[in-house]
Amino acid sequence: MKTVFMTGGTGYLGSRLAQQLLKRGHQVILFVRPESAHKAPADAIVATGNLFDPVAMCPFIPENSVFVQLLGVPHPSPRKRDLFYKIDLESVKASALAARLAGAGHFVYVSVTQEPTRIMHDYQQVRAQGEGYIRQTGLMHTFIRPWYVLGPGHWWPLLLWPLYKILGWLPASRRKARALGLVSLRHMLNALLLAVEQPEQLPEVLEVPDIRKFGGRKAEAQVVVVPSGV
């Protein structure tokens, strides 16, 4: 059983990951804004405070815990450029520093593919800078770099699937098509579970093909022995 500290734990991906971790017997601590506390799963430990203040986070991060950073602007788009720097970048800087000061054992960060694009250049730059801040802490880390995650309410890119297939066949566009490929919510959750439970089985950076590969084989459920009377 591991202790997992999460930011963004009440969002689209985080809420599902928190529920999976709790089902697998892990202790989950969600650090959220006070107004989001009611969205947390019943069995999670909820701490509230300023998500951009490492000093506010530190007391709630157990030593050697796994820090999962999921906080970010929902539904990223080019018009949200300023928010990427204000929210995504500032929050990961605070989280990386808090994790180091608290002695976290592992930092898991959902980034984005670094295959160059015009439309989401600023978003990619912010996530790359976030990775840089985490590296500077010296913490053991896993970066997961999807492009678009398919799931409930996020199915429209399936309309582009035939185009992806064609681009994937052509030698000139094959690499880019793979780097900017689609991954399922199931693959992302499984990859995150592996990053939390068995990081030694994963590369330090998971690109889209890695997310499909490792996310396709779900981590074995942990066997949890609960002492009688607990």
Secondary structure, 3 states (H helix, E strand, C coil): CCEEEEECCCCHHHHHHHHHHHHCCCEEEEEECHHHHHHCCCCCEEEECCCCCHHHHHHHCCCCCEEEECCCCCCCCHHHHHHHHHHHHHHHHHHHHHHHHHCCCEEEEECCCCCCCCCCHHHHHHHHHHHHHHHHHCCCEEEECCCEEEECCECHHHHHHHHHHHHHHCCCCHHHHHHCCEEEHHHHHHHHHHHHHCHHHCCCEECHHHHHHHHCCCCCCCCCCCCCCC
